[in-house]
Amino acid sequence: MKRIYVPHAQPGACQLEKSAHHYLTHVLRCRLGEHVEVFDGRGKTFLACIEKFSSTETHLRLSWERVEAQGSSVCLMQALLRQPSRFEWLLQKATELGVAEFWPLLTERTQHNQAASKTRCARWQKIIEEAARQSERNHVPQLHACLPLGEALQQQPEGRSLLLLNESETQVPLREAFAHGVFRDRLTVLVGPEGGWTPQEVALAKQHGAISVGLGPCILKSETAGLAVLSILQFVAGQLG
């Protein structure tokens, strides 16, 4: 069934916002009386019928709802990349792989500044919402403000495991971290920028309880490393394959 994202959806009458109306009419090409699925991004889905339809507005009637529990609590703390398009691609693919929260990071080797990143947040949010719709996820991942590493670490709740992907780590491979049960319900994966973490950043993360792990002899690109770990986590959780 065709799907559309409507934040704060409730049973009953619903008039779509301009962007959702455009998507329903020009992309999905829906018609009067047609049924579509509405999801609110927080686990609820509704069966909706198009009751009123014109070139300027669309009105839906939402009936039964289904509530789906959040399937993942894995967060991705990802350093910004030099090319904005690569970071946007990463947001899309990580959403498809079930990430629950995004924490964009400013690091010592990050080329972007905090002010410039704020202007892109609206576009990032749109990419995440579209990826959730396309992949039939009913939970839209939460996008946090872009922060320096230290501030982002301070905002992590107690009891959350921190996994630092570190190409310089030779003592603790990812497999060993798995064996010791690091990957349980609440996990944040930290991925550095091109050029990797600085020694000071690794030390800072460890001060906050992060476990530094290596991913093997091959050096993965920043946008590849996080996705590789997310894929493994999905497999272990029984959500992939």
ABEGO torsion letter per residue (X at the ends): XBBBBBBGBBBEBBBBBAAAAAAAAAAAGBBBGBBBBBBAGAGBBBBBBBABBBAABBBBBBBBBBBBBBABABBBBBBBBABAAAAAAAAAAAAAAGBABBBBBBBAABABBAAAAAAAAAAAAAAAAAAAAAAGBABBBBBBBBBBAAAAAAABBBGBBBBBBBAABAABBAAAAAAAGABBABBBBBBBBBGEBBAAAAAAAAAAGBBBBBAEABBBBAAAAAAAAAAAAAAAAGABX
